[in-house]
Amino acid sequence: MTNSFNVINTELSTLAINLKAVDEERLKQTQTQAQVQESLEAVRAEAAAAKAAAEVARKAAEAAASLVSLVPPRPPLPASLPELPRPSAAALVGRAPTPPKRLKPTDVDIEGPIFTSPLHDATVEEGKGVKFTCR
């Protein structure tokens, strides 16, 4: 009799634990569903805002297109303006040729300066120069 009571007690404990687990799982599902619903509403609101912005952009483009059609075409230049003469090839013959571009030496070894007099600490006033001698 005690044995059967222990078995029933164990079964009831197991059922209670399973019931708590199911309740916790249901609570998690409702919380997840609420979060999904909130994000869905946010996405729908963002889509509506994007649709409204697209409509505003479309109307602005239509307004700009109608303004372009209202602008009159540019009138031609008056014939009274003289056309400036362009130099001919014969006029360019007497000009001095353009000198060729200088190439920069890249393989030249440059040594640093050699000072002929030793360097000493010097105090210089603003606006006055200092002379260094080197070769």
N, CA, C and O atoms as CSV, one atom per row, in Angstrom:
chain,resi,resn,atom,element,x,y,z
A,1,MET,N,N,0.806,-1.171,0.000
A,1,MET,CA,C,0.000,0.000,0.000
A,1,MET,C,C,0.869,1.264,0.000
A,1,MET,O,O,0.575,2.224,-0.713
A,2,THR,N,N,1.893,1.259,0.768
A,2,THR,CA,C,2.807,2.402,0.797
A,2,THR,C,C,3.519,2.536,-0.545
A,2,THR,O,O,3.818,3.629,-1.025
A,3,ASN,N,N,3.766,1.393,-1.107
A,3,ASN,CA,C,4.459,1.394,-2.386
A,3,ASN,C,C,3.590,2.040,-3.469
A,3,ASN,O,O,4.082,2.859,-4.246
A,4,SER,N,N,2.338,1.688,-3.527
A,4,SER,CA,C,1.442,2.271,-4.534
A,4,SER,C,C,1.231,3.766,-4.276
A,4,SER,O,O,1.113,4.563,-5.207
A,5,PHE,N,N,1.187,4.129,-2.969
A,5,PHE,CA,C,1.069,5.555,-2.648
A,5,PHE,C,C,2.288,6.322,-3.149
A,5,PHE,O,O,2.140,7.427,-3.671
A,6,ASN,N,N,3.481,5.766,-3.003
A,6,ASN,CA,C,4.715,6.400,-3.491
A,6,ASN,C,C,4.695,6.518,-5.016
A,6,ASN,O,O,5.127,7.536,-5.556
A,7,VAL,N,N,4.214,5.518,-5.703
A,7,VAL,CA,C,4.138,5.552,-7.175
A,7,VAL,C,C,3.169,6.639,-7.614
A,7,VAL,O,O,3.469,7.396,-8.537
A,8,ILE,N,N,2.024,6.726,-6.973
A,8,ILE,CA,C,1.028,7.753,-7.325
A,8,ILE,C,C,1.592,9.138,-7.031
A,8,ILE,O,O,1.416,10.066,-7.820
A,9,ASN,N,N,2.266,9.272,-5.897
A,9,ASN,CA,C,2.868,10.551,-5.526
A,9,ASN,C,C,3.920,10.970,-6.553
A,9,ASN,O,O,3.968,12.142,-6.926
A,10,THR,N,N,4.757,10.053,-7.015
A,10,THR,CA,C,5.784,10.320,-8.026
A,10,THR,C,C,5.132,10.731,-9.339
A,10,THR,O,O,5.586,11.677,-9.982
A,11,GLU,N,N,4.087,10.043,-9.743
A,11,GLU,CA,C,3.384,10.363,-10.985
A,11,GLU,C,C,2.765,11.756,-10.915
A,11,GLU,O,O,2.832,12.519,-11.879
A,12,LEU,N,N,2.168,12.082,-9.781
A,12,LEU,CA,C,1.574,13.415,-9.619
A,12,LEU,C,C,2.650,14.502,-9.637
A,12,LEU,O,O,2.439,15.571,-10.209
A,13,SER,N,N,3.784,14.239,-9.024
A,13,SER,CA,C,4.895,15.206,-9.048
A,13,SER,C,C,5.385,15.422,-10.478
A,13,SER,O,O,5.637,16.552,-10.895
A,14,THR,N,N,5.517,14.327,-11.220
A,14,THR,CA,C,5.955,14.418,-12.620
A,14,THR,C,C,4.944,15.208,-13.441
A,14,THR,O,O,5.326,16.043,-14.261
A,15,LEU,N,N,3.665,14.950,-13.226
A,15,LEU,CA,C,2.628,15.691,-13.943
A,15,LEU,C,C,2.655,17.180,-13.594
A,15,LEU,O,O,2.459,18.028,-14.465
A,16,ALA,N,N,2.897,17.497,-12.320
A,16,ALA,CA,C,2.967,18.895,-11.888
A,16,ALA,C,C,4.153,19.599,-12.555
A,16,ALA,O,O,4.035,20.739,-13.004
A,17,ILE,N,N,5.289,18.912,-12.613
A,17,ILE,CA,C,6.486,19.481,-13.255
A,17,ILE,C,C,6.231,19.698,-14.746
A,17,ILE,O,O,6.579,20.748,-15.285
A,18,ASN,N,N,5.627,18.715,-15.416
A,18,ASN,CA,C,5.309,18.842,-16.841
A,18,ASN,C,C,4.320,19.977,-17.084
A,18,ASN,O,O,4.439,20.714,-18.064
A,19,LEU,N,N,3.342,20.115,-16.186
A,19,LEU,CA,C,2.364,21.190,-16.316
A,19,LEU,C,C,3.032,22.563,-16.188
A,19,LEU,O,O,2.698,23.487,-16.930
A,20,LYS,N,N,3.978,22.698,-15.244
A,20,LYS,CA,C,4.715,23.958,-15.098
A,20,LYS,C,C,5.544,24.258,-16.353
A,20,LYS,O,O,5.607,25.400,-16.808
A,21,ALA,N,N,6.177,23.218,-16.903
A,21,ALA,CA,C,6.995,23.389,-18.113
A,21,ALA,C,C,6.129,23.848,-19.280
A,21,ALA,O,O,6.525,24.727,-20.047
A,22,VAL,N,N,4.940,23.248,-19.413
A,22,VAL,CA,C,4.028,23.637,-20.495
A,22,VAL,C,C,3.565,25.077,-20.308
A,22,VAL,O,O,3.485,25.830,-21.278
A,23,ASP,N,N,3.258,25.470,-19.062
A,23,ASP,CA,C,2.841,26.858,-18.805
A,23,ASP,C,C,3.960,27.844,-19.142
A,23,ASP,O,O,3.712,28.887,-19.746
A,24,GLU,N,N,5.199,27.508,-18.749
A,24,GLU,CA,C,6.341,28.385,-19.069
A,24,GLU,C,C,6.543,28.479,-20.574
A,24,GLU,O,O,6.814,29.562,-21.093
A,25,GLU,N,N,6.415,27.369,-21.276
A,25,GLU,CA,C,6.562,27.370,-22.736
A,25,GLU,C,C,5.474,28.221,-23.391
A,25,GLU,O,O,5.747,28.969,-24.330
A,26,ARG,N,N,4.235,28.103,-22.892
A,26,ARG,CA,C,3.132,28.900,-23.425
A,26,ARG,C,C,3.388,30.393,-23.175
A,26,ARG,O,O,3.108,31.222,-24.041
A,27,LEU,N,N,3.920,30.735,-21.995
A,27,LEU,CA,C,4.237,32.123,-21.665
A,27,LEU,C,C,5.321,32.667,-22.604
A,27,LEU,O,O,5.227,33.796,-23.085
A,28,LYS,N,N,6.343,31.854,-22.857
A,28,LYS,CA,C,7.407,32.260,-23.787
A,28,LYS,C,C,6.842,32.468,-25.185
A,28,LYS,O,O,7.224,33.418,-25.868
A,29,GLN,N,N,5.950,31.606,-25.615
A,29,GLN,CA,C,5.358,31.737,-26.940
A,29,GLN,C,C,4.525,33.010,-27.055
A,29,GLN,O,O,4.571,33.694,-28.077
A,30,THR,N,N,3.772,33.325,-26.018
A,30,THR,CA,C,2.961,34.554,-26.080
A,30,THR,C,C,3.856,35.790,-26.088
A,30,THR,O,O,3.561,36.769,-26.774
A,31,GLN,N,N,4.957,35.745,-25.322
A,31,GLN,CA,C,5.896,36.876,-25.335
A,31,GLN,C,C,6.551,37.013,-26.705
A,31,GLN,O,O,6.672,38.120,-27.229
A,32,THR,N,N,6.968,35.906,-27.276
A,32,THR,CA,C,7.577,35.927,-28.611
A,32,THR,C,C,6.584,36.440,-29.644
A,32,THR,O,O,6.941,37.234,-30.515
A,33,GLN,N,N,5.335,35.987,-29.546
A,33,GLN,CA,C,4.310,36.430,-30.482
A,33,GLN,C,C,4.067,37.931,-30.343
A,33,GLN,O,O,3.848,38.618,-31.341
A,34,ALA,N,N,4.103,38.445,-29.114
A,34,ALA,CA,C,3.916,39.881,-28.901
A,34,ALA,C,C,5.072,40.664,-29.516
A,34,ALA,O,O,4.852,41.708,-30.131
A,35,GLN,N,N,6.299,40.172,-29.356
A,35,GLN,CA,C,7.456,40.846,-29.956
A,35,GLN,C,C,7.373,40.833,-31.477
A,35,GLN,O,O,7.673,41.834,-32.128
A,36,VAL,N,N,6.968,39.706,-32.039
A,36,VAL,CA,C,6.826,39.604,-33.496
A,36,VAL,C,C,5.744,40.567,-33.974
A,36,VAL,O,O,5.904,41.218,-35.007
A,37,GLN,N,N,4.663,40.661,-33.242
A,37,GLN,CA,C,3.567,41.566,-33.613
A,37,GLN,C,C,4.039,43.019,-33.573
A,37,GLN,O,O,3.710,43.802,-34.464
A,38,GLU,N,N,4.819,43.386,-32.531
A,38,GLU,CA,C,5.337,44.751,-32.434
A,38,GLU,C,C,6.267,45.075,-33.601
A,38,GLU,O,O,6.182,46.148,-34.197
A,39,SER,N,N,7.156,44.134,-33.919
A,39,SER,CA,C,8.080,44.390,-35.036
A,39,SER,C,C,7.326,44.442,-36.356
A,39,SER,O,O,7.693,45.213,-37.244
A,40,LEU,N,N,6.280,43.638,-36.502
A,40,LEU,CA,C,5.465,43.675,-37.718
A,40,LEU,C,C,4.775,45.028,-37.858
A,40,LEU,O,O,4.717,45.585,-38.954
A,41,GLU,N,N,4.256,45.554,-36.762
A,41,GLU,CA,C,3.615,46.869,-36.799
A,41,GLU,C,C,4.630,47.958,-37.142
A,41,GLU,O,O,4.318,48.888,-37.886
A,42,ALA,N,N,5.849,47.844,-36.596
A,42,ALA,CA,C,6.893,48.821,-36.900
A,42,ALA,C,C,7.273,48.768,-38.381
A,42,ALA,O,O,7.471,49.805,-39.013
A,43,VAL,N,N,7.373,47.569,-38.923
A,43,VAL,CA,C,7.708,47.410,-40.343
A,43,VAL,C,C,6.592,47.972,-41.213
A,43,VAL,O,O,6.858,48.622,-42.223
A,44,ARG,N,N,5.349,47.726,-40.827
A,44,ARG,CA,C,4.222,48.267,-41.604
A,44,ARG,C,C,4.219,49.789,-41.570
A,44,ARG,O,O,3.951,50.438,-42.581
A,45,ALA,N,N,4.522,50.363,-40.394
A,45,ALA,CA,C,4.578,51.821,-40.289
A,45,ALA,C,C,5.708,52.376,-41.154
A,45,ALA,O,O,5.545,53.399,-41.820
A,46,GLU,N,N,6.851,51.695,-41.140
A,46,GLU,CA,C,7.981,52.139,-41.961
A,46,GLU,C,C,7.643,52.027,-43.446
A,46,GLU,O,O,8.008,52.902,-44.231
A,47,ALA,N,N,6.955,50.965,-43.834
A,47,ALA,CA,C,6.557,50.800,-45.234
A,47,ALA,C,C,5.578,51.896,-45.644
A,47,ALA,O,O,5.654,52.413,-46.759
A,48,ALA,N,N,4.660,52.251,-44.748
A,48,ALA,CA,C,3.714,53.325,-45.061
A,48,ALA,C,C,4.446,54.653,-45.204
A,48,ALA,O,O,4.116,55.449,-46.083
A,49,ALA,N,N,5.436,54.899,-44.351
A,49,ALA,CA,C,6.218,56.138,-44.450
A,49,ALA,C,C,7.014,56.169,-45.752
A,49,ALA,O,O,7.111,57.215,-46.394
A,50,ALA,N,N,7.581,55.033,-46.144
A,50,ALA,CA,C,8.328,54.964,-47.395
A,50,ALA,C,C,7.414,55.184,-48.590
A,50,ALA,O,O,7.791,55.838,-49.563
A,51,LYS,N,N,6.217,54.636,-48.507
A,51,LYS,CA,C,5.247,54.816,-49.595
A,51,LYS,C,C,4.849,56.286,-49.710
A,51,LYS,O,O,4.723,56.818,-50.813
A,52,ALA,N,N,4.653,56.939,-48.557
A,52,ALA,CA,C,4.305,58.362,-48.571
A,52,ALA,C,C,5.459,59.191,-49.119
A,52,ALA,O,O,5.238,60.140,-49.872
A,53,ALA,N,N,6.697,58.838,-48.746
A,53,ALA,CA,C,7.869,59.566,-49.256
A,53,ALA,C,C,8.004,59.374,-50.767
A,53,ALA,O,O,8.362,60.309,-51.483
A,54,ALA,N,N,7.719,58.166,-51.249
A,54,ALA,CA,C,7.782,57.906,-52.690
A,54,ALA,C,C,6.724,58.729,-53.420
A,54,ALA,O,O,6.979,59.240,-54.510
A,55,GLU,N,N,5.557,58.856,-52.834
A,55,GLU,CA,C,4.485,59.647,-53.442
A,55,GLU,C,C,4.881,61.123,-53.505
A,55,GLU,O,O,4.644,61.794,-54.509
A,56,VAL,N,N,5.491,61.622,-52.417
A,56,VAL,CA,C,5.952,63.021,-52.398
A,56,VAL,C,C,7.026,63.225,-53.454
A,56,VAL,O,O,7.021,64.239,-54.152
A,57,ALA,N,N,7.951,62.272,-53.581
A,57,ALA,CA,C,9.017,62.379,-54.586
A,57,ALA,C,C,8.436,62.348,-55.999
A,57,ALA,O,O,8.889,63.084,-56.876
A,58,ARG,N,N,7.429,61.495,-56.218
A,58,ARG,CA,C,6.805,61.421,-57.538
A,58,ARG,C,C,6.134,62.744,-57.890
A,58,ARG,O,O,6.248,63.229,-59.015
A,59,LYS,N,N,5.423,63.330,-56.902
A,59,LYS,CA,C,4.759,64.615,-57.147
A,59,LYS,C,C,5.781,65.715,-57.407
A,59,LYS,O,O,5.561,66.577,-58.257
A,60,ALA,N,N,6.899,65.692,-56.682
A,60,ALA,CA,C,7.953,66.687,-56.899
A,60,ALA,C,C,8.560,66.534,-58.289
A,60,ALA,O,O,8.858,67.531,-58.946
A,61,ALA,N,N,8.746,65.299,-58.741
A,61,ALA,CA,C,9.282,65.066,-60.078
A,61,ALA,C,C,8.310,65.561,-61.144
A,61,ALA,O,O,8.720,66.154,-62.142
A,62,GLU,N,N,7.031,65.316,-60.928
A,62,GLU,CA,C,6.029,65.817,-61.876
A,62,GLU,C,C,6.022,67.342,-61.908
A,62,GLU,O,O,5.922,67.945,-62.976
A,63,ALA,N,N,6.130,67.959,-60.738
A,63,ALA,CA,C,6.149,69.425,-60.679
A,63,ALA,C,C,7.386,69.970,-61.381
A,63,ALA,O,O,7.299,70.970,-62.094
A,64,ALA,N,N,8.530,69.332,-61.190
A,64,ALA,CA,C,9.762,69.773,-61.846
A,64,ALA,C,C,9.653,69.598,-63.358
A,64,ALA,O,O,10.116,70.448,-64.119
A,65,ALA,N,N,9.045,68.503,-63.790
A,65,ALA,CA,C,8.878,68.276,-65.228
A,65,ALA,C,C,7.948,69.316,-65.838
A,65,ALA,O,O,8.161,69.768,-66.963
A,66,SER,N,N,6.913,69.695,-65.086
A,66,SER,CA,C,6.001,70.716,-65.632
A,66,SER,C,C,6.689,72.073,-65.674
A,66,SER,O,O,6.413,72.869,-66.572
A,67,LEU,N,N,7.577,72.358,-64.723
A,67,LEU,CA,C,8.310,73.625,-64.749
A,67,LEU,C,C,9.295,73.666,-65.903
A,67,LEU,O,O,9.499,74.719,-66.507
A,68,VAL,N,N,9.901,72.546,-66.210
A,68,VAL,CA,C,10.851,72.501,-67.323
A,68,VAL,C,C,10.132,72.791,-68.632
A,68,VAL,O,O,10.678,73.461,-69.508
A,69,SER,N,N,8.927,72.295,-68.764
A,69,SER,CA,C,8.192,72.542,-70.005
A,69,SER,C,C,7.741,73.994,-70.098
A,69,SER,O,O,7.472,74.472,-71.200
A,70,LEU,N,N,7.649,74.717,-68.971
A,70,LEU,CA,C,7.239,76.120,-68.991
A,70,LEU,C,C,8.379,77.067,-69.309
A,70,LEU,O,O,8.121,78.202,-69.710
A,71,VAL,N,N,9.635,76.652,-69.149
A,71,VAL,CA,C,10.783,77.511,-69.410
A,71,VAL,C,C,10.935,77.663,-70.921
A,71,VAL,O,O,11.016,76.667,-71.640
A,72,PRO,N,N,10.974,78.910,-71.406
A,72,PRO,CA,C,11.110,79.099,-72.857
A,72,PRO,C,C,12.512,78.701,-73.314
A,72,PRO,O,O,13.461,78.755,-72.532
A,73,PRO,N,N,12.642,78.301,-74.578
A,73,PRO,CA,C,13.962,77.925,-75.081
A,73,PRO,C,C,14.861,79.152,-75.159
A,73,PRO,O,O,14.376,80.281,-75.238
A,74,ARG,N,N,16.127,78.935,-75.138
A,74,ARG,CA,C,17.107,80.007,-75.182
A,74,ARG,C,C,17.118,80.646,-76.569
A,74,ARG,O,O,17.167,79.943,-77.578
A,75,PRO,N,N,17.073,81.972,-76.620
A,75,PRO,CA,C,17.097,82.604,-77.941
A,75,PRO,C,C,18.498,82.519,-78.548
A,75,PRO,O,O,19.489,82.460,-77.820
A,76,PRO,N,N,18.579,82.514,-79.875
A,76,PRO,CA,C,19.896,82.460,-80.514
A,76,PRO,C,C,20.633,83.783,-80.295
A,76,PRO,O,O,20.015,84.814,-80.031
A,77,LEU,N,N,21.954,83.736,-80.407
A,77,LEU,CA,C,22.756,84.941,-80.241
A,77,LEU,C,C,22.458,85.909,-81.381
A,77,LEU,O,O,22.226,85.482,-82.512
A,78,PRO,N,N,22.463,87.196,-81.094
A,78,PRO,CA,C,22.200,88.159,-82.162
A,78,PRO,C,C,23.319,88.141,-83.198
A,78,PRO,O,O,24.478,87.880,-82.875
A,79,ALA,N,N,22.959,88.417,-84.425
A,79,ALA,CA,C,23.929,88.398,-85.520
A,79,ALA,C,C,24.861,89.594,-85.436
A,79,ALA,O,O,25.894,89.602,-86.105
A,80,SER,N,N,24.535,90.604,-84.642
A,80,SER,CA,C,25.369,91.799,-84.560
A,80,SER,C,C,26.660,91.561,-83.781
A,80,SER,O,O,27.577,92.377,-83.871
A,81,LEU,N,N,26.761,90.477,-83.022
A,81,LEU,CA,C,27.994,90.193,-82.292
A,81,LEU,C,C,29.025,89.619,-83.254
A,81,LEU,O,O,28.747,88.652,-83.963
A,82,PRO,N,N,30.213,90.214,-83.279
A,82,PRO,CA,C,31.233,89.681,-84.198
A,82,PRO,C,C,31.830,88.394,-83.633
A,82,PRO,O,O,31.997,88.241,-82.423
A,83,GLU,N,N,32.142,87.487,-84.532
A,83,GLU,CA,C,32.764,86.243,-84.107
A,83,GLU,C,C,34.263,86.478,-84.010
A,83,GLU,O,O,34.861,87.056,-84.918
A,84,LEU,N,N,34.866,86.042,-82.936
A,84,LEU,CA,C,36.298,86.261,-82.732
A,84,LEU,C,C,37.083,85.347,-83.668
A,84,LEU,O,O,36.766,84.167,-83.814
A,85,PRO,N,N,38.122,85.917,-84.305
A,85,PRO,CA,C,38.920,85.080,-85.222
A,85,PRO,C,C,39.784,84.097,-84.440
A,85,PRO,O,O,40.277,84.400,-83.353
A,86,ARG,N,N,39.949,82.942,-85.008
A,86,ARG,CA,C,40.804,81.926,-84.398
A,86,ARG,C,C,42.127,81.905,-85.148
A,86,ARG,O,O,42.157,82.066,-86.368
A,87,PRO,N,N,43.237,81.704,-84.409
A,87,PRO,CA,C,44.533,81.701,-85.106
A,87,PRO,C,C,44.632,80.499,-86.037
A,87,PRO,O,O,44.227,79.390,-85.691
A,88,SER,N,N,45.167,80.738,-87.197
A,88,SER,CA,C,45.309,79.663,-88.174
A,88,SER,C,C,46.630,78.931,-87.935
A,88,SER,O,O,47.447,79.353,-87.116
A,89,ALA,N,N,46.825,77.842,-88.654
A,89,ALA,CA,C,48.056,77.066,-88.519
A,89,ALA,C,C,49.244,77.879,-89.002
A,89,ALA,O,O,50.339,77.735,-88.460
A,90,ALA,N,N,49.062,78.734,-90.010
A,90,ALA,CA,C,50.156,79.554,-90.529
A,90,ALA,C,C,50.596,80.579,-89.482
A,90,ALA,O,O,51.779,80.909,-89.411
A,91,ALA,N,N,49.665,81.088,-88.670
A,91,ALA,CA,C,50.014,82.068,-87.649
A,91,ALA,C,C,50.786,81.417,-86.508
A,91,ALA,O,O,51.563,82.087,-85.828
A,92,LEU,N,N,50.589,80.153,-86.295
A,92,LEU,CA,C,51.280,79.449,-85.226
A,92,LEU,C,C,52.683,79.016,-85.609
A,92,LEU,O,O,53.443,78.592,-84.738
A,93,VAL,N,N,53.058,79.109,-86.888
A,93,VAL,CA,C,54.366,78.661,-87.357
A,93,VAL,C,C,55.471,79.511,-86.736
A,93,VAL,O,O,56.527,78.971,-86.409
A,94,GLY,N,N,55.276,80.801,-86.562
A,94,GLY,CA,C,56.313,81.682,-86.055
A,94,GLY,C,C,56.537,81.597,-84.552
A,94,GLY,O,O,57.481,82.198,-84.040
A,95,ARG,N,N,55.709,80.878,-83.848
A,95,ARG,CA,C,55.849,80.777,-82.394
A,95,ARG,C,C,57.010,79.874,-82.020
A,95,ARG,O,O,57.385,78.967,-82.763
A,96,ALA,N,N,57.567,80.143,-80.853
A,96,ALA,CA,C,58.649,79.301,-80.342
A,96,ALA,C,C,58.055,77.969,-79.878
A,96,ALA,O,O,56.972,77.930,-79.295
A,97,PRO,N,N,58.770,76.896,-80.141
A,97,PRO,CA,C,58.239,75.594,-79.730
A,97,PRO,C,C,58.247,75.461,-78.203
A,97,PRO,O,O,59.058,76.070,-77.505
A,98,THR,N,N,57.351,74.674,-77.735
A,98,THR,CA,C,57.277,74.415,-76.307
A,98,THR,C,C,58.437,73.507,-75.923
A,98,THR,O,O,58.650,72.479,-76.567
A,99,PRO,N,N,59.202,73.870,-74.874
A,99,PRO,CA,C,60.346,73.010,-74.504
A,99,PRO,C,C,59.851,71.667,-73.975
A,99,PRO,O,O,58.765,71.574,-73.402
A,100,PRO,N,N,60.666,70.626,-74.175
A,100,PRO,CA,C,60.240,69.308,-73.688
A,100,PRO,C,C,60.251,69.275,-72.157
A,100,PRO,O,O,60.961,70.043,-71.507
A,101,LYS,N,N,59.461,68.384,-71.610
A,101,LYS,CA,C,59.403,68.251,-70.155
A,101,LYS,C,C,60.701,67.632,-69.654
A,101,LYS,O,O,61.271,66.737,-70.278
A,102,ARG,N,N,61.147,68.136,-68.511
A,102,ARG,CA,C,62.363,67.588,-67.912
A,102,ARG,C,C,62.019,66.306,-67.166
A,102,ARG,O,O,61.000,66.209,-66.482
A,103,LEU,N,N,62.889,65.349,-67.318
A,103,LEU,CA,C,62.719,64.108,-66.595
A,103,LEU,C,C,63.407,64.223,-65.245
A,103,LEU,O,O,64.511,64.759,-65.148
A,104,LYS,N,N,62.770,63.732,-64.231
A,104,LYS,CA,C,63.354,63.776,-62.899
A,104,LYS,C,C,64.314,62.598,-62.745
A,104,LYS,O,O,63.947,61.457,-63.029
A,105,PRO,N,N,65.547,62.868,-62.297
A,105,PRO,CA,C,66.478,61.749,-62.093
A,105,PRO,C,C,66.027,60.912,-60.894
A,105,PRO,O,O,65.689,61.443,-59.836
A,106,THR,N,N,66.030,59.614,-61.084
A,106,THR,CA,C,65.575,58.744,-60.014
A,106,THR,C,C,66.709,57.902,-59.435
A,106,THR,O,O,66.629,57.468,-58.286
A,107,ASP,N,N,67.752,57.669,-60.206
A,107,ASP,CA,C,68.837,56.800,-59.753
A,107,ASP,C,C,70.067,57.582,-59.302
A,107,ASP,O,O,71.157,57.013,-59.237
A,108,VAL,N,N,69.928,58.848,-58.994
A,108,VAL,CA,C,71.065,59.667,-58.602
A,108,VAL,C,C,71.226,59.575,-57.084
A,108,VAL,O,O,70.280,59.818,-56.335
A,109,ASP,N,N,72.433,59.223,-56.642
A,109,ASP,CA,C,72.724,59.191,-55.212
A,109,ASP,C,C,73.088,60.590,-54.763
A,109,ASP,O,O,74.026,61.191,-55.285
A,110,ILE,N,N,72.356,61.106,-53.804
A,110,ILE,CA,C,72.600,62.454,-53.299
A,110,ILE,C,C,73.146,62.324,-51.892
A,110,ILE,O,O,72.551,61.681,-51.027
A,111,GLU,N,N,74.292,62.950,-51.684
A,111,GLU,CA,C,74.891,62.933,-50.356
A,111,GLU,C,C,74.440,64.171,-49.597
A,111,GLU,O,O,74.124,65.201,-50.192
A,112,GLY,N,N,74.416,64.055,-48.305
A,112,GLY,CA,C,74.033,65.185,-47.478
A,112,GLY,C,C,75.106,66.256,-47.479
A,112,GLY,O,O,76.220,66.004,-47.938
A,113,PRO,N,N,74.805,67.439,-46.980
A,113,PRO,CA,C,75.793,68.524,-46.971
A,113,PRO,C,C,76.895,68.256,-45.947
A,113,PRO,O,O,76.687,67.590,-44.933
A,114,ILE,N,N,78.058,68.794,-46.248
A,114,ILE,CA,C,79.186,68.713,-45.324
A,114,ILE,C,C,79.445,70.137,-44.848
A,114,ILE,O,O,79.758,71.015,-45.653
A,115,PHE,N,N,79.319,70.367,-43.562
A,115,PHE,CA,C,79.515,71.709,-43.015
A,115,PHE,C,C,81.003,71.987,-42.885
A,115,PHE,O,O,81.762,71.176,-42.355
A,116,THR,N,N,81.408,73.167,-43.388
A,116,THR,CA,C,82.825,73.528,-43.328
A,116,THR,C,C,83.189,74.148,-41.994
A,116,THR,O,O,84.355,74.118,-41.598
A,117,SER,N,N,82.227,74.705,-41.301
A,117,SER,CA,C,82.482,75.215,-39.958
A,117,SER,C,C,81.565,74.471,-39.012
A,117,SER,O,O,80.423,74.181,-39.366
A,118,PRO,N,N,82.038,74.154,-37.809
A,118,PRO,CA,C,81.201,73.381,-36.898
A,118,PRO,C,C,79.956,74.155,-36.487
A,118,PRO,O,O,79.952,75.383,-36.407
A,119,LEU,N,N,78.916,73.400,-36.235
A,119,LEU,CA,C,77.658,74.011,-35.814
A,119,LEU,C,C,77.704,74.260,-34.312
A,119,LEU,O,O,78.160,73.415,-33.542
A,120,HIS,N,N,77.222,75.442,-33.905
A,120,HIS,CA,C,77.160,75.803,-32.493
A,120,HIS,C,C,75.751,76.269,-32.182
A,120,HIS,O,O,75.017,76.685,-33.078
A,121,ASP,N,N,75.364,76.200,-30.888
A,121,ASP,CA,C,74.075,76.724,-30.488
A,121,ASP,C,C,74.036,78.208,-30.784
A,121,ASP,O,O,75.005,78.921,-30.524
A,122,ALA,N,N,72.941,78.674,-31.319
A,122,ALA,CA,C,72.824,80.093,-31.649
A,122,ALA,C,C,71.448,80.584,-31.227
A,122,ALA,O,O,70.469,79.838,-31.266
A,123,THR,N,N,71.386,81.832,-30.827
A,123,THR,CA,C,70.131,82.477,-30.496
A,123,THR,C,C,69.800,83.420,-31.637
A,123,THR,O,O,70.616,84.255,-32.025
A,124,VAL,N,N,68.620,83.282,-32.160
A,124,VAL,CA,C,68.219,84.083,-33.315
A,124,VAL,C,C,67.005,84.893,-32.928
A,124,VAL,O,O,66.068,84.379,-32.317
A,125,GLU,N,N,67.027,86.153,-33.284
A,125,GLU,CA,C,65.867,87.005,-33.057
A,125,GLU,C,C,64.941,86.884,-34.244
A,125,GLU,O,O,65.375,86.624,-35.366
A,126,GLU,N,N,63.663,87.074,-33.985
A,126,GLU,CA,C,62.674,86.952,-35.039
A,126,GLU,C,C,62.913,88.017,-36.093
A,126,GLU,O,O,63.126,89.187,-35.776
A,127,GLY,N,N,62.876,87.601,-37.336
A,127,GLY,CA,C,63.060,88.539,-38.444
A,127,GLY,C,C,64.497,88.612,-38.922
A,127,GLY,O,O,64.753,89.199,-39.974
A,128,LYS,N,N,65.446,88.041,-38.193
A,128,LYS,CA,C,66.856,88.049,-38.613
A,128,LYS,C,C,67.218,86.652,-39.107
A,128,LYS,O,O,66.630,85.661,-38.674
A,129,GLY,N,N,68.183,86.579,-40.008
A,129,GLY,CA,C,68.568,85.322,-40.606
A,129,GLY,C,C,69.765,84.704,-39.919
A,129,GLY,O,O,70.469,85.349,-39.143
A,130,VAL,N,N,69.978,83.427,-40.228
A,130,VAL,CA,C,71.143,82.690,-39.748
A,130,VAL,C,C,71.824,82.133,-40.964
A,130,VAL,O,O,71.162,81.651,-41.883
A,131,LYS,N,N,73.176,82.192,-40.989
A,131,LYS,CA,C,73.922,81.731,-42.155
A,131,LYS,C,C,74.670,80.450,-41.807
A,131,LYS,O,O,75.437,80.414,-40.845
A,132,PHE,N,N,74.448,79.408,-42.586
A,132,PHE,CA,C,75.177,78.143,-42.468
A,132,PHE,C,C,76.013,77.991,-43.715
A,132,PHE,O,O,75.543,78.263,-44.820
A,133,THR,N,N,77.230,77.564,-43.552
A,133,THR,CA,C,78.121,77.366,-44.685
A,133,THR,C,C,78.356,75.893,-44.841
A,133,THR,O,O,78.745,75.219,-43.886
A,134,CYS,N,N,78.126,75.374,-46.038
A,134,CYS,CA,C,78.366,73.962,-46.309
A,134,CYS,C,C,78.808,73.803,-47.743
A,134,CYS,O,O,78.668,74.723,-48.548
A,135,ARG,N,N,79.338,72.648,-48.065
A,135,ARG,CA,C,79.747,72.384,-49.461
A,135,ARG,C,C,79.155,71.100,-49.933
A,135,ARG,O,O,79.379,70.700,-51.075
